[in-house]
Amino acid sequence: MEDSYEVVVIGGGAAGLSGALALSRARRTVLVIDAGDPRNAPAEHIHNYLGREGTPPGELLMSGRDEVSAYGGEVMTGTVTSAEPLGDGTFRVVLADGKAVLARRLLVTTGLVDELPDIPGLAERWGRDVLHCPYCHGWEIRDQPVGVLATGPLAIHQALMWRQWTDDVTLFLGDAIEPTSHEFDRLAARGIAVVDGAVAGLQVTGDRLAGVRMHTGQVFPLAAVVVTAAFAARSEVLESLGLEATDQEMAGHVVGTAIASDATGATAIPGVWVAGNVTDWKAQVITAAAAGLNAAAAINGNLIEEDTRLAVEAKLSC
Ligand SMILES: Cc1cc2nc3c(=O)[nH]c(=O)nc-3n(C[C@H](O)[C@H](O)[C@H](O)COP(=O)(O)OP(=O)(O)OC[C@H]3O[C@@H](n4cnc5c(N)ncnc54)[C@H](O)[C@@H]3O)c2cc1C
């Protein structure tokens, strides 16, 4: 016999745990299945989460797991490999270890993967002194030298953004972009230095970034390197259900993929909701959590409708 739940939440980051908390408090039977690999795991602290400013990512998630458990929700460590509709509106969720559980509704909050440019040493320092988001790390790097490594046209936007936190910004063009004269004027007006030529790798001293090394051997001292990652939705489970991640754009440029959903997180498949980075690459921790709550309320409302319809049918058949 496979265990059956009203809602199975796939992914136990901020979005999933927030949804699971609201559903548990709504007296639904809930199982969260989480692989334990949240996007911000390399970062020391979470910033811009009101009331929990500076909390380590793992600490917030441990509190979330405890809060879900306190209301009767179950949290399990595991990886979901696929989910299938059973034809009666319910779903079978299959885990990598071969186990399976049944669910009336699914909330999928599997997040996204930051696909980094292929520069030696970069991935190892991601989230520490190789950064992307000034709202997450800008304050900590304020007034220090920052280098933006261009991988596409949005690098100019990034350089202008980071200039808000420090007046020592250098844009390394590589062979990724050729700014127009108007763009050069905008960068120069904000005092942003522009360096031609390709970055060969990072210069690291001890366990700290010291700068970037050009192919010429020249080293530029830096406290942090900024890159544009591609935001790839972790959509394998949703794809197993027949949904497809679509390209997401910013200022006319593709920045990654996401699973489409409506304002409540409902997808094109009845009974399947999404929340957080898997559907919204811009979501920060607090907005991912809010989206999880929003989807949970929609799922609960949807189950109330079904429970009421079934009760009416049962009454009429008596
Ligand atoms: C380096 C870095 C620093 C950041 N710092 C901040 C910050 O300071 N403040 C801020 O607000 N935001 C920050 N962010 C953004 C933040 O990481 C996201 O907003 C947040 O993680 C989105 O939450 P989520 O629940 O959608 O996804 P996640 O937190 O990524 O959670 C998804 C969960 O689903 C699990 N999962 C995935 N696939 C499966 C599967 N098949 N089966 C089971 N489980 C699965 C994963 O293991 C993971 O635990 C940062 C991001 C990065 C990369």
The ligand as an ORCA input file, in Angstrom:
! r2SCAN-3c Opt
* xyz 0 1
  C      24.312     32.548     -3.905
  C      22.895     33.014     -3.718
  C      22.584     33.853     -2.666
  C      21.286     34.275     -2.484
  N      21.018     35.121     -1.453
  C      19.765     35.537     -1.256
  C      19.465     36.457     -0.211
  O      20.345     36.903      0.524
  N      18.177     36.849     -0.056
  C      17.179     36.382     -0.857
  O      16.026     36.736     -0.628
  N      17.435     35.530     -1.865
  C      18.696     35.085     -2.075
  N      18.963     34.233     -3.104
  C      17.843     33.707     -3.904
  C      17.224     32.495     -3.189
  O      18.145     31.436     -3.244
  C      15.910     32.088     -3.848
  O      15.045     33.205     -3.864
  C      15.208     30.962     -3.077
  O      16.095     29.892     -2.854
  C      13.977     30.469     -3.850
  O      13.308     29.527     -3.046
  P      12.606     28.241     -3.698
  O      11.890     27.597     -2.574
  O      11.861     28.625     -4.910
  O      13.812     27.301     -4.217
  P      15.006     26.626     -3.397
  O      15.357     27.392     -2.195
  O      16.097     26.379     -4.391
  O      14.395     25.251     -2.907
  C      14.093     24.218     -3.806
  C      14.205     22.912     -3.045
  O      13.678     21.866     -3.873
  C      14.528     20.753     -3.789
  N      14.372     19.928     -4.986
  C      14.711     20.238     -6.276
  N      14.374     19.231     -7.095
  C      13.832     18.261     -6.306
  C      13.276     16.972     -6.567
  N      13.243     16.469     -7.812
  N      12.803     16.250     -5.535
  C      12.834     16.749     -4.261
  N      13.328     17.986     -3.960
  C      13.816     18.722     -4.977
  C      15.923     21.337     -3.642
  O      16.833     20.391     -3.090
  C      15.657     22.531     -2.733
  O      15.795     22.178     -1.374
  C      20.262     33.828     -3.350
  C      20.576     32.984     -4.415
  C      21.894     32.591     -4.603
  C      22.232     31.705     -5.769
*
